[in-house]
Amino acid sequence: MIARTPDLPYVAVIFTNLLRADALDYEVVAERMLTLARLQPGFLGVESVRDERGLGLTVSYWKDEAAALAWKAVAEHREAQRLGRERFYATYALRVARVERQAFFGGV
């Protein structure tokens, strides 16, 4: 689904990653992080896809940088980050951007 984002500006956290073939319990941790993120103050939405090779892209949207940084500091999220480095991802990139323009088409 395409996230319904509010009036501008807001923050997008863009997480691109390559999942390791042996990341057996990744889905359980990923679902928990999604559930937890949705409970965080300032969370606006998320969009996520993964291809057959394991390349994934997740964009989470936050009210402001403070909300995104608060999510980064959540203890359970920090543990998931550690597991990601140790067990789940072959490589990843994290980018944070301020969204200043947007356009939608169709039933978004």
N, C-alpha and C positions, 0 to 999 in steps of 0.2 A: 504494500500500500504506500501511497505517497503521503507523507506527513503533512498535516494541516498546521502551518506555521502562522504566527501572529503578525501584527504590524512590525515593521522594521524599526531599528536594527535588532539582530539577535546573533547568537554565536553558533557556528557549526563545528563539531569535532569530527574529523574525517579519519577513519581508521581503516587502512588497507593492510591486508595480511595474507600470508600463505600458510595454510594449515598443514601440519605434518600428517603423514599417512597414519601414524600410530597414536593420534590424539583421540583415544577411545571415549573418554568421558567429557569431551568438549561441549557437546550439545546441552548436557545437564547444567554445566557451569554457565554457558551462554544464556540459557533460558532464565536462570536465576539472576544474572546480571541485568537482563531486560526487565524482569519483574521489579528488582530493586531500583533501577534507574527511574522507572515510572513513578516511584514513590518520592523521589527527590524534589525538593523545592526548586522551581525554575526549569524543570524538564518540560520540553515542548513536543517532542516526538522523535521518531527514529525511522530510518530506512536502511535495509540490509539485504545484500545478495551474496551468493557464493556460487562459483562455477564448478564444473566437474573436475577440474584440476586442483581445487582447494583454494583458489584465489577468492578472497572475500573483501567486501567493501561495506562498511557500516558508517552511516552519518547520523550522529545524534545532534539534536538541536536544543539549545539552552537559552534561557532568557537573557543572560549576560555572562561575562567571563567569570564572575564570582561564582555563579551557579555551576559552571563547568568545572572550575577548580575545586569546589566543594565535593562534587561527584568523584573527582579523581582521588580525594582524600578519604573517602568512605572505607573503613577497615576491610569489609568483605570484598569490596572492589579492588583494594590494594592486594589482597590475597589472590584474587583472580588474575591480576596483572602478573604476579609472581609465577603462578601456574602457567600463564601464557608464555612467558619467557622460557620456563624450564621444560614444559611438556607439550604445549599446543602449537606454537608457531615456529616455522622455519625462519621466517623473517616478517617484519612489519614496519609500517610507517604511520606516524600520527601527525596530523596537521590540524591546526585550529584557525578558523577564519571568522571574521565578522561579516555577516550577510547584510548588504546594504541595498540590494536590488533583488526583486523576484517577479516572476510571471507564472501564471498557471493557465492551463487549457483543459477544457472538459470538466468532468465531475469532481475535481479536487476540492 
